[in-house]
Amino acid sequence: MLKRNLVINTIVLNGLVGAFCSAAWATQVSNIDCATAGASAGEAIGTLPLTQAGTLITDTNGLASSDFYKYTGTPGTLLKIILKPKVVASPPLVLPIPLSIKIDPIFPQPTPQMYPTINVLDSDCGVFRSISGYNTASVVLSVPDDGVLIVNATSYGIGGDYKLTAKPTNALGSITATVVDSVTKQPLINSVSDYTSADLLHCDSTKNNCQYIASGQSDEDGKISWSIEQDGTPLEVGFYQIVASSNQYEPKTSSIFAVAKDIDKSIVVGLKSSPVRVSTTNCTVPKTGGVCKFSVTFTTSQAKISATAWGIVDGNGINNLGQRTQFPLPAQSLTLSSTDNAKTLNYQFNVPANVQDGASICPNIYVGGLGADPSFDIKGTNSFCLIKGEGNTGFQILPANQLPITRNK
């Protein structure tokens, strides 16, 4: 994508530490690759923020062209780059349609869209940041040590007119969330059995679009702190939101809050205890496999609650094909109250002898309402996992939260 119908520009950003700076553009030259970007500066056009209009051409395969812009500025300066299509919709894309494909007149094909994409390259043309968006793509980054970065404006989709803006921005100090029990106000600590975590979301100026940028687990005081995004980008001033969760508690999303330059912001998020609390006794499985028998105990602080308990056993990587399998555990009805003793149910399932090393087998227990589909009214959940060790080491028991989790920004 980076070498199709390229347009090269140079922008010299002098003295980016200040609010404004002088800048210059080079004459646009077609069909030049990244390595040739910004060979010479052109006529000076003004001060930051810099805005440049351009057009991405759509080829006969429905792919957008690419434009490159070279920036030079003070190393370490925090810079925000925004790529946004013009409000005017692009004309419908007309492509040759093979005779073997029939267009259904009742269900017309979706209108092709422009998905703005920013690729940021260093002076050696190595990509070190890449981000796409539906209506807007934006990236915050520090100017590299050599003071040079190259921005590739393109689209995962059709082309069209766009506006590219580069402006200095400021970093905030930090954001700290303290996760507590909403009633007792005691901090919720991340531990092997009672894991507590939170996601940090960055919201745009309209406060209508908040996107995940980082996560963390609480410390012994129930605190989770951030000063950078998951990929190491400094947190810029703006609007943020926190989504906190803890085992045996209902997740909660905070209200949107603003953080200014160099400010350390603290937010308390109180979580409400789940209507039904679920605890499990783990099973012991021989190295050669066998039956996993375990019990589940249910309690509630409510006066009276009727519910349905059920389970799903989730197996991953159980054979040499790395396949995943699921099967249900039987559903049972429960009636609980705060004055009754806890209710205990027993479950069991078979663990095959030929499970591959590294496989995970996790029984997940749920309790929900008595409606037609209780899964729409989850009142509590808990789980643990059997992890197959290497060779003849057998199975290790882990809480489900201790399994490695991969997240994409």
Secondary structure, 3 states (H helix, E strand, C coil): CCCCCCEEEEEECCCCCCCCCEEEECCCEECCCHHHCCCCCCCEEEECCEEEEEEECECCCCCECCEEEEEECCCCCEEEEEEEECCCCCCCCCCCCCCCCCCCCCCCCCCCCCCEEEEEECCCCCEEEEEECCCCEEEEEECCCCCEEEEEEEECCCCEEEEEEEEECCEECEEEEEEEECCCCCECCCCCCCCEEEEEEEECCCCCCEEEEEEEECCCCCEEEECECCCCCECECEEEEEEEEECCECCEECCCEEECECCEEEEEEEECECCEEEEEECCCCCCCCEEEEEEEEEEECCCCEEEEEEEEEEEECCCCCCCEEEEEEEEEEEEECCCCCCEEEEEEEEECCCCCCCCEEEEEEEEECCCCCHHHCEEEEEEEEEEECCCCCCEEEEEHHHCCCCCCC
